[in-house]
Amino acid sequence: MAGGGFVGPDGGKAYPGNLTLFVTVTCVVAAMGGLIFGYDIGISGGVTTMDSFLHKFFRSVYDKKNNDKSTNQYCKFDSETLTMFTSSLYLAALASSLVASIVTRKMGRKLSMLFGGVLFLAGALLNGFARKVWMLIVGRILLGFGIGFANQSVPLYLSEMAPYKYRGALNIGFQLSITIGILVANVLNYFFAKIKGGWGWRLSLGGAMVPALIITVGSLILPETPNSMIERGQTNEAKARLIRIRGTDNVDEEFNDLVAASEASKMVEHPWRNILQRKYRPQLTMAIAIPFFQQFTGINVIMFYAPVLFQTIGFKSNASLMSAVITGIVNVVATMVSIYGVDKWGRRALFLEGGVQMLICQIIVSICIGVKFGVNGEPGHLPKWYAVVVVLFICIYVAGFAWSWGPLGWLVPSEIFPLEIRSAAQSVNVSVNMLFTFLVAQVFLNMLCHMKFGLFLFFGGFVLIMTIFIYFFLPETKNIPIEEMHMVWKQHWFWSRYVTEADYPNGGIKDVELGPTKRV
């Protein structure tokens, strides 16, 4: 890194610059890339509870749900084909994220977003006009390809465009878009399910074209990030771009650091091999651990299958869709809390508080369902007050996720990677996220059938483990410029044995409190 500069209030370099209208609008448009991911998460669970959809594509599930009174309440929706419909998208996203890392690095963040929008648009069209199950699956795979590209590029774009003091809030705009997409999908499912003739599911699935068009058009009008422009040899244009997005001519310090990072990046011929170096051990660990734990919070049990889950525990069809709308509203509001507090309270505080909150709620929900249906899952209907209690604690659980592991699961990995491994490491992050999203989606209904109410305790155990992991191994990263992020590992009580002064000899952060660290 280039030396010099001045020291900010948090001890690191404090680059000049303001939160300009230009960068705010740019980040808002880019963050809308999260709409496609959120819309799909929300729409798939609701569609799979619509009788007309099940009758056409999954007749065995329809019969078991409506005609077989002997079936265990926990096993009403247990179908490998049905779960493949939901989870095939995430396997496709995993595969495409590997290609997306190359596109993002070699051709820029904008082009990767464009590919994401076009592929998602094609999948939405195929699903909306589907006649056979194979059309649904192929459509889901195209949707997955689109999500792989968007999730690879959008968080990087936001982290690179945002001033470091506002990076957390602007980056969480991506997660806010995901939650808005989920909410919109839940609301549409509720109303489309009421359409006479049983074709509302086509509108639900085909409606994915709207968020796809938003990210497609947005990618065409957005400016490229200075980091990406420098990386591709457009140095003069990059400085002019940096001046515009920071709202000041005094950008020499930040620009020199970006150029130095780019020069170091160009010396790396094999970023995938380079990421295995000892000095990148902390970043690689977080790129794997954070998305893994994010999926094992159990949030997708709620978001993928919210209507399915609510029907399973005794809600009627319309009530289950409305309950999913309620959790969607909570999701959006709680994400706004994270936007407000992430750069004020810090990443660690939100991670830890959210973990404790989710764990308590999972234990309570497990007890409530277990008391009502027991081990045998006897069919029945929840009393109104009992249903309110279940929904209340599920909402509190969703709120805990939405201001902690939801947004921070995308923010923290995207801000900790050095430029020379950034695209490869983000690809690892997305791939791990999609791999375990796929696994959870694929086995959830089967797990619910066999583990019953204990499924919530299963995920609660992972919440406990990951909260302990964050406490001991994740340093605080708020208010640290993205090109100076390596310094937090040099001060950490554990990671300092892997990242030394010899790895980053120029510059440093003095005497900063970064969670469980050693002070310098």
matplotlib code that plots the C-alpha trace (Angstrom):
import matplotlib.pyplot as plt

x = [0.0, 1.1, 2.2, 1.3, -2.1, -3.8, -5.3, -9.1, -11.0, -11.0, -7.2, -7.1, -6.6, -9.4, -9.8, -11.5, -14.9, -18.6, -21.7, -22.6, -26.0, -24.3, -22.9, -26.2, -28.3, -25.7, -25.7, -29.5, -29.8, -27.1, -28.6, -31.8, -29.9, -31.0, -34.6, -34.2, -32.9, -35.5, -38.4, -37.4, -37.0, -40.5, -42.3, -41.3, -42.7, -46.1, -46.5, -45.9, -48.9, -51.3, -53.6, -53.8, -50.0, -49.7, -52.5, -50.8, -47.2, -47.1, -50.2, -49.0, -48.3, -51.8, -53.5, -51.5, -52.2, -56.0, -57.2, -54.9, -56.0, -53.7, -50.5, -48.3, -48.8, -45.1, -44.9, -47.6, -45.2, -42.4, -41.6, -38.2, -39.5, -41.1, -37.9, -35.9, -38.1, -37.1, -33.5, -32.3, -31.9, -29.2, -27.2, -27.2, -26.2, -23.3, -22.0, -22.5, -20.7, -17.5, -17.8, -19.0, -15.8, -13.8, -16.3, -16.3, -12.6, -11.7, -14.7, -16.0, -18.8, -21.4, -21.2, -21.6, -24.7, -26.0, -25.5, -27.4, -30.4, -30.7, -30.4, -33.0, -35.3, -35.1, -35.8, -38.8, -40.4, -39.9, -41.4, -44.4, -45.3, -44.4, -46.4, -44.3, -42.2, -39.0, -39.8, -40.1, -36.7, -34.9, -36.5, -35.2, -31.7, -31.7, -32.9, -30.0, -27.5, -28.8, -28.6, -25.0, -23.9, -25.8, -24.7, -21.1, -21.0, -23.5, -22.0, -18.5, -19.8, -21.4, -18.4, -16.1, -18.3, -19.3, -17.2, -15.7, -17.7, -21.0, -19.9, -22.0, -25.2, -24.9, -23.9, -26.8, -29.0, -28.4, -30.0, -32.8, -33.6, -33.7, -36.1, -38.3, -38.3, -39.4, -42.2, -43.5, -43.5, -45.5, -48.0, -48.4, -48.8, -51.6, -53.6, -52.7, -53.8, -57.4, -57.6, -60.4, -59.4, -56.2, -53.7, -52.4, -49.2, -48.2, -48.4, -46.3, -43.6, -43.7, -43.6, -39.9, -39.4, -39.9, -36.9, -34.9, -35.6, -34.7, -31.2, -30.7, -31.5, -29.7, -26.5, -26.5, -26.7, -24.5, -20.9, -18.1, -16.2, -12.8, -11.3, -12.5, -11.4, -7.9, -7.8, -8.5, -5.9, -8.3, -6.2, -7.0, -10.7, -10.7, -9.2, -11.9, -14.6, -13.2, -13.2, -16.9, -18.1, -16.2, -17.3, -13.8, -10.6, -8.5, -8.5, -4.8, -4.3, -7.2, -6.3, -2.7, -3.8, -6.1, -3.4, -1.0, -3.5, -4.1, -0.4, -0.2, -3.2, -1.6, 1.4, -1.0, -1.3, -3.5, -5.9, -7.6, -4.2, -3.1, -6.1, -4.7, -1.6, -1.1, -1.6, -5.1, -6.2, -8.5, -10.3, -10.7, -12.0, -14.6, -15.5, -16.5, -17.7, -20.0, -22.1, -22.2, -23.5, -25.9, -27.7, -27.7, -29.5, -32.6, -33.8, -34.6, -36.9, -39.0, -38.4, -38.5, -41.3, -43.1, -46.5, -45.7, -44.4, -47.5, -49.8, -47.8, -48.4, -52.1, -52.8, -55.3, -54.1, -55.0, -53.8, -50.5, -49.9, -50.9, -48.5, -45.7, -46.6, -46.3, -42.9, -41.9, -42.8, -40.8, -37.9, -37.9, -38.3, -35.6, -33.2, -33.7, -32.6, -29.4, -28.8, -29.1, -26.9, -24.2, -21.8, -22.8, -22.9, -20.5, -20.7, -19.9, -22.5, -25.3, -23.9, -23.9, -27.2, -29.0, -27.5, -28.9, -32.3, -32.6, -31.6, -34.2, -37.0, -36.0, -36.3, -39.7, -41.1, -39.9, -41.6, -44.8, -45.0, -43.9, -46.6, -49.3, -48.5, -46.1, -43.9, -46.6, -47.8, -51.4, -53.4, -55.2, -55.9, -54.1, -56.3, -56.1, -54.2, -51.7, -51.2, -50.5, -47.8, -46.1, -46.1, -45.0, -41.8, -41.1, -41.3, -38.9, -36.6, -36.8, -36.1, -32.9, -31.7, -32.7, -30.5, -27.6, -26.8, -28.9, -27.2, -23.9, -23.5, -23.1, -21.5, -18.6, -17.2, -17.4, -15.4, -12.6, -10.9, -7.8, -8.2, -5.8, -8.1, -11.4, -13.2, -12.0, -12.9, -16.3, -16.9, -16.0, -18.4, -21.3, -20.5, -20.6, -23.8, -25.5, -24.2, -25.7, -28.8, -29.3, -28.7, -31.1, -33.8, -33.4, -33.6, -35.8, -39.1, -37.6, -35.9, -39.2, -41.0, -38.4, -37.1, -40.4, -40.3, -36.7, -35.7, -35.8, -33.5, -31.2, -30.8, -30.7, -27.6, -25.8, -26.9, -25.2, -22.0, -21.8, -22.4, -19.4, -17.4, -18.1, -17.2, -13.8, -12.7, -14.3, -12.6, -14.6, -14.4, -16.5, -14.9, -11.9, -11.1, -11.4, -7.8, -6.6, -8.7, -5.7, -4.6, -7.5, -6.1, -2.6, -4.0, -6.3, -5.4, -5.7, -5.2, -2.0, -0.1, -1.1, -0.9, 2.4, 4.2, 6.2, 3.1, 2.0, 5.1, 3.7, 1.3, -0.9, -3.7, -2.5, -4.2, -7.7, -10.1, -11.2, -13.0, -10.9, -7.5, -4.1, -3.4, -0.5]
y = [0.0, 3.6, 5.2, 8.6, 10.0, 11.2, 9.2, 9.2, 8.9, 5.1, 5.0, 4.1, 6.2, 8.7, 9.5, 12.8, 12.6, 13.0, 10.9, 12.6, 12.4, 10.7, 7.8, 7.5, 7.2, 4.8, 2.5, 2.5, 1.5, -1.2, -2.5, -3.3, -6.3, -7.9, -7.8, -10.8, -12.9, -11.8, -12.1, -15.7, -16.6, -15.3, -16.5, -20.1, -21.0, -19.4, -21.0, -24.4, -24.1, -23.1, -26.1, -25.3, -25.3, -28.6, -30.2, -29.5, -30.3, -32.2, -34.3, -36.7, -33.7, -32.3, -35.6, -36.0, -32.4, -32.4, -36.0, -38.1, -37.5, -40.2, -38.4, -37.1, -33.3, -32.8, -34.8, -33.2, -31.6, -34.1, -34.6, -34.9, -33.4, -30.5, -29.7, -30.0, -27.3, -25.0, -26.0, -26.4, -22.7, -22.6, -25.3, -23.3, -20.2, -22.0, -23.1, -19.7, -17.8, -19.5, -18.1, -14.8, -14.2, -14.2, -11.9, -9.6, -9.3, -9.3, -7.4, -5.3, -5.3, -3.8, -6.6, -9.3, -7.5, -7.3, -11.1, -11.7, -9.6, -11.2, -14.8, -14.2, -12.6, -15.7, -18.0, -15.9, -16.1, -19.9, -20.4, -18.1, -20.1, -23.6, -26.6, -29.4, -29.9, -29.9, -26.4, -25.3, -26.9, -25.4, -22.0, -22.3, -23.1, -20.0, -18.0, -19.5, -18.5, -14.9, -14.9, -16.3, -13.3, -10.7, -11.9, -12.0, -8.5, -6.3, -6.5, -5.9, -2.9, -1.4, -1.8, -0.3, 2.7, 3.7, 6.1, 3.9, 5.7, 4.8, 1.5, -0.6, 1.3, 1.4, -2.2, -3.3, -1.7, -5.1, -7.0, -4.4, -5.1, -8.8, -8.3, -6.0, -8.6, -11.2, -9.0, -8.1, -11.8, -12.7, -10.0, -11.0, -14.6, -13.7, -11.9, -14.1, -17.2, -15.8, -15.5, -17.7, -20.3, -21.3, -19.5, -17.0, -19.0, -18.0, -14.4, -15.1, -16.9, -14.6, -11.5, -12.2, -10.4, -7.0, -7.2, -8.8, -5.8, -3.4, -4.9, -5.3, -1.6, -0.5, -2.3, -0.4, 3.1, 2.6, 3.8, 1.3, 1.4, 3.1, -0.1, -2.1, 0.6, 0.7, -3.1, -3.0, -0.2, 2.8, 4.8, 8.4, 7.7, 6.0, 9.1, 11.3, 8.9, 8.8, 12.6, 12.6, 10.0, 11.4, 15.0, 16.4, 16.9, 15.7, 12.0, 11.5, 9.4, 7.0, 6.9, 6.0, 3.2, 1.9, 1.9, 0.2, -2.5, -2.9, -3.3, -5.9, -7.6, -7.7, -9.6, -12.4, -14.8, -17.3, -15.7, -19.0, -20.5, -17.2, -17.2, -20.3, -18.4, -18.2, -14.4, -14.8, -17.5, -15.1, -13.9, -17.4, -18.7, -15.9, -16.4, -20.0, -19.8, -16.7, -17.9, -21.5, -20.2, -17.8, -20.7, -22.7, -20.0, -21.8, -18.6, -20.3, -22.7, -19.5, -17.6, -20.5, -22.4, -19.8, -20.7, -24.4, -24.2, -22.3, -24.7, -27.6, -26.3, -25.8, -22.6, -22.5, -21.6, -17.9, -17.5, -19.1, -16.7, -13.7, -14.9, -15.0, -11.3, -10.4, -11.9, -10.2, -6.8, -7.5, -8.5, -5.2, -3.0, -4.8, -4.5, -0.7, -0.9, -2.5, 0.2, 2.8, 1.0, -1.0, 1.9, 3.3, 0.2, -2.0, -5.4, -7.5, -6.0, -6.8, -10.3, -11.2, -9.6, -11.2, -14.6, -14.6, -13.3, -16.0, -18.8, -17.8, -17.6, -21.0, -22.7, -21.1, -22.0, -25.6, -25.9, -24.4, -26.7, -29.7, -29.2, -28.8, -31.6, -33.8, -36.4, -38.0, -34.8, -35.4, -33.2, -30.4, -26.7, -24.1, -22.0, -18.3, -17.2, -20.1, -19.2, -15.6, -16.7, -18.8, -16.0, -13.5, -15.4, -16.3, -12.6, -11.8, -14.5, -13.0, -9.5, -10.9, -12.3, -9.3, -6.8, -9.2, -12.3, -11.4, -8.2, -8.8, -12.2, -10.2, -7.1, -8.4, -10.9, -8.2, -5.6, -7.7, -9.1, -7.4, -6.5, -9.2, -11.9, -10.0, -11.6, -15.1, -14.7, -13.3, -16.3, -18.6, -16.6, -16.9, -20.5, -21.6, -19.6, -21.2, -24.7, -24.7, -22.8, -25.7, -28.4, -26.8, -26.3, -29.8, -31.6, -29.3, -30.9, -34.4, -33.1, -31.6, -34.9, -36.9, -34.4, -32.7, -29.8, -30.7, -29.1, -25.7, -27.0, -28.4, -24.9, -23.3, -25.4, -23.9, -20.4, -21.0, -22.2, -19.3, -16.7, -18.1, -18.1, -14.4, -13.4, -15.0, -14.8, -11.8, -8.4, -5.2, -3.8, -0.6, 2.7, 0.9, 1.9, -1.2, -1.0, -0.9, -3.8, -6.2, -4.3, -5.7, -9.2, -8.1, -7.0, -9.9, -12.3, -15.3, -14.2, -12.2, -15.5, -15.8, -12.1, -10.4, -7.1, -8.8, -9.4, -5.7, -3.7, -0.2, 1.6, 0.4, 1.1, 2.2, 1.3, 0.4, -1.7, -4.5, -7.0, -9.7, -8.3, -7.6, -3.9, -2.5]
z = [0.0, -0.5, 2.6, 4.1, 4.6, 7.8, 10.6, 11.2, 14.4, 14.3, 13.8, 10.1, 7.1, 6.7, 3.0, 2.2, 0.6, 1.1, 0.6, -2.7, -4.4, -7.3, -5.3, -3.3, -6.4, -8.0, -4.9, -4.7, -8.3, -7.9, -4.7, -6.6, -7.9, -4.6, -5.8, -8.0, -5.2, -2.7, -5.1, -5.9, -2.2, -1.5, -4.5, -4.6, -1.1, -1.8, -5.2, -3.8, -1.5, -4.3, -5.0, -8.8, -9.1, -7.1, -9.0, -12.3, -11.5, -8.2, -8.1, -5.3, -3.0, -3.8, -2.9, 0.3, 1.3, 0.6, 0.6, 2.8, 6.4, 7.7, 6.7, 9.5, 9.7, 9.4, 6.2, 4.1, 1.6, 1.6, -2.1, -3.7, -7.0, -5.2, -3.3, -6.6, -8.1, -5.3, -4.8, -8.4, -8.6, -5.9, -7.4, -10.7, -8.8, -7.3, -10.7, -12.4, -9.5, -10.5, -14.1, -12.7, -10.7, -14.0, -15.7, -12.7, -12.6, -16.3, -17.7, -14.8, -12.3, -14.6, -17.2, -14.6, -13.4, -16.9, -17.4, -14.2, -15.2, -18.7, -17.5, -14.7, -17.3, -19.4, -16.5, -15.4, -18.9, -19.0, -15.6, -16.3, -19.4, -18.1, -19.2, -17.8, -14.7, -16.9, -18.0, -14.4, -13.5, -16.6, -15.8, -12.2, -13.4, -15.6, -12.6, -10.6, -13.2, -13.0, -9.2, -9.3, -11.4, -9.5, -6.0, -7.2, -8.5, -6.6, -3.1, -4.5, -6.5, -3.5, -1.2, -3.9, -4.7, -1.1, 1.1, 3.8, 6.6, 4.9, 3.3, 5.8, 5.3, 1.5, 1.1, 3.2, 0.6, -1.2, 1.6, 1.9, -1.7, -1.0, 1.9, -0.3, -3.0, -0.4, 0.9, -2.6, -3.6, -0.5, -1.1, -4.7, -3.8, -1.3, -4.0, -7.0, -5.0, -5.0, -8.8, -10.1, -12.6, -10.8, -13.0, -10.4, -10.0, -13.5, -12.6, -9.4, -11.3, -14.4, -12.2, -11.7, -15.1, -13.3, -11.0, -13.8, -16.0, -13.2, -12.8, -16.6, -17.3, -14.2, -15.2, -18.5, -16.9, -13.9, -13.9, -13.4, -10.0, -9.9, -8.5, -11.6, -14.0, -12.6, -12.6, -16.4, -17.2, -17.3, -14.8, -15.9, -16.2, -12.8, -11.1, -12.7, -11.6, -8.0, -7.9, -9.0, -6.6, -3.6, -4.3, -3.8, -5.8, -2.9, -3.7, -4.3, -1.2, -1.9, -5.6, -4.9, -2.6, -5.2, -7.8, -5.4, -4.7, -8.4, -9.1, -6.4, -8.0, -11.4, -10.0, -9.0, -12.0, -10.3, -7.8, -7.0, -6.0, -4.3, -2.0, -0.3, 0.9, 4.6, 4.8, 3.3, 5.8, 7.8, 4.7, 3.3, 6.6, 6.7, 3.1, 4.0, 7.6, 7.3, 4.4, 5.8, 9.2, 7.5, 5.8, 9.0, 11.0, 9.6, 8.0, 4.7, 6.6, 7.2, 3.9, 1.3, 2.9, 5.1, 3.7, 3.6, 7.2, 8.4, 6.8, 8.3, 11.8, 11.3, 9.5, 6.7, 3.1, 3.1, 6.7, 5.9, 3.0, 5.2, 7.9, 5.3, 4.4, 8.1, 8.4, 5.2, 6.6, 9.7, 7.5, 5.7, 8.8, 10.7, 7.8, 7.9, 11.6, 10.4, 7.8, 10.6, 13.0, 11.2, 10.9, 14.3, 16.5, 14.5, 12.8, 15.9, 18.1, 15.5, 14.9, 18.6, 19.5, 16.5, 17.3, 20.9, 19.8, 17.1, 19.5, 22.1, 19.5, 18.0, 21.3, 22.1, 18.6, 18.9, 22.3, 21.0, 17.9, 20.0, 22.6, 20.0, 17.6, 19.6, 17.9, 15.8, 14.2, 14.7, 12.2, 13.9, 13.9, 16.0, 18.3, 17.3, 20.4, 19.9, 16.3, 17.3, 19.7, 17.1, 14.5, 17.0, 17.9, 14.3, 13.6, 16.4, 15.0, 11.5, 12.9, 14.7, 11.4, 9.3, 11.3, 11.8, 9.8, 6.8, 5.7, 7.4, 5.7, 2.5, 3.8, 5.8, 3.2, 0.5, 2.5, 3.9, 0.7, -0.8, -4.5, -5.6, -4.4, -4.3, -7.2, -6.4, -2.7, -3.4, -5.7, -2.8, -0.6, -3.1, -4.0, -0.3, 0.3, -2.7, -1.9, 1.6, 0.4, -2.0, 0.6, 3.1, 0.5, -0.8, 2.5, 4.6, 3.9, 4.5, 7.7, 8.9, 8.2, 10.3, 12.9, 13.4, 15.9, 16.7, 13.4, 15.1, 17.8, 15.1, 13.6, 17.0, 17.8, 14.8, 15.9, 19.2, 17.6, 15.1, 17.7, 19.7, 16.5, 15.8, 19.4, 19.2, 15.6, 13.8, 14.4, 14.0, 10.5, 10.7, 9.6, 8.1, 4.5, 2.3, 1.1, 4.7, 5.9, 6.2, 9.3, 11.4, 11.1, 12.1, 15.5, 16.2, 19.0, 16.7, 13.1, 13.9, 13.7, 10.0, 9.0, 10.0, 9.4, 6.8, 4.7, 4.7, 5.6, 4.6, 7.0, 9.8, 12.2, 15.6, 18.9, 17.7, 19.6, 17.2, 19.3, 21.0, 19.8, 20.9, 21.1, 19.1]

ax = plt.figure().add_subplot(projection="3d")
ax.plot(x, y, z, "-o")
ax.set_aspect("equal")
plt.show()
